[in-house]
């Protein structure tokens, strides 16, 4: 096991509960005394800090929603004096006001620690060259990975996102061993490498840490084959800390949550009730060491499940399953619940198409329509029309039998679907625009 902090990553369940309880108690006191917004919320429920004595009391506490951060924009949920805040990040805010988060010096230390665990689990160390192609800026991806990479003593290549050809040249010339970017960008890198005539054997790449957007196991296989690396899933969100909330180990069987800092729960998104181990639902986090902006039972909207079984790697940290979608990216098409990731799985299983697709949802009259644009390889595109038609039909049939909806499938020329340097855009829902 490559472990950065074996004491924290492999402690017994009892020790973990004890530690979590102590830290939760402190956090609840902190927010009650320092954040009027939380104090009001607790008072409305008739709750005092003394009512929270262990992790078992977590369920008594109110949820926090993204909207709460918006309502208190920009600094209303901060629990430390602004003079102690050393860094500010924010979400892009494409819908509504951005959400703003602040870090004290100690928060940055914790963030570096959890990212050090993440990178160590991905096999990185002092000798590694880590190329960070997540965006630097208000987005947490670039700087979050950066601090963790420096913490483990690796050589950091802080290239940020974009400039794809240059990324590849640098990867080759600088001997990059680890790449950090979104999974969709990793595929774009692989594709551009082919165009440039650079083979994976010419690189020194060993592994990549990919996250910030949902992806599937099939997509993982594509990335691993095309780049000749191990593709590790990393998860996080700016409200909780940024990347570093959870990471896969070499077993690639669920993501270990750094639960000595972030307590997870899975709830039924409709009723708010806590669900038993193994059941799928909405992931909720309570931060228990953050000073700048501690959050209580933060509703992520991400769908996952938890397992407390000890992992083969030796870590005892609870594992979350790969995020299979978001409660709010679920499309309802003619009454059927559809997640883009389900369609992606079908496409990648069939093969023959590139893993680039776009879903266009519309409403004609009273009827919802779904059109799936899928790129095919150069070779296939120049093939007979009949072959293309056969493939379109095959995809349509598969979608119909696995998801129970009819869709129009359109195969498009290679490289016609726009590539993203950060999070990929997979859905255009024209119904929202009307
Ligand atoms: O995306 C933090 C991050 C940066 C994570 C780099 C990993 C790597 P936000 O911009 O606040 O923060 O977006 C958070 O992205 O709630 C999920 O919906 C999604 N997400 C993040 N990681 C994964 C993942 C960063 N591994 C939102 N799989 C989260 C699926 C992910 N979805």
Boltz pocket constraint, residues with backbone or C-beta under 6 A from the ligand:
constraints:
  - pocket:
      binder: B
      contacts: [[A, 91], [A, 134], [A, 140], [A, 141], [A, 210], [A, 211], [A, 212], [A, 213], [A, 214], [A, 215], [A, 233], [A, 234], [A, 235], [A, 236], [A, 237], [A, 238], [A, 239], [A, 242], [A, 243], [A, 244], [A, 300], [A, 302], [A, 322], [A, 323], [A, 326]]
      max_distance: 6.0
